[in-house]
Amino acid sequence: MFGACLMGNAQLVADCVKAMRDVVSIPVTVKTRIGIDDQDSYEFLCDFINTVSGNGECEMFIIHARKAWLSGLSPKENREIPPLDYPRVYQLKRDFPHLTMSINGGIKSLEEAKAHLQHMDGVMVGREAYQNPGILAAVDREIFGSSIPMPIRWR
């Protein structure tokens, strides 16, 4: 069992996180969707986060702002067809302020990333980073305030 289907078994995810934390000294993060198939209520999402974060086992989550259809859509279609729901992810962060949460899904510019950072602890850029690697050239300057010049080839 791997991927989005794990969201259907929050206790298994929590057990996996605990097993990893028992043997590493770095933070363990969980990347998840906002739901799977017809299990896409906000209550389902909150129950998943509560179970996986229980007893401080996981304190860092990356939330992909669309649900996954486990049957009926291909992985490629799952990256494009289910609609993005950024407000749901923002609400999740408000309801779990003690957890570190980053948002993921459909982010195509640093301007979008900065807008998400008004609500979230972090932003994960996925496909855009390898389809348009130049987006990463300005991250240090635009997001972190670095004064180091951008490489000439990305200007």
Beta strands, then each sheet from edge to edge (+ up, - down):
strand 1: 29-32
strand 2: 60-64
strand 3: 100-104
strand 4: 122-124
sheet 1: 1+ 2+ 3+ 4+
end
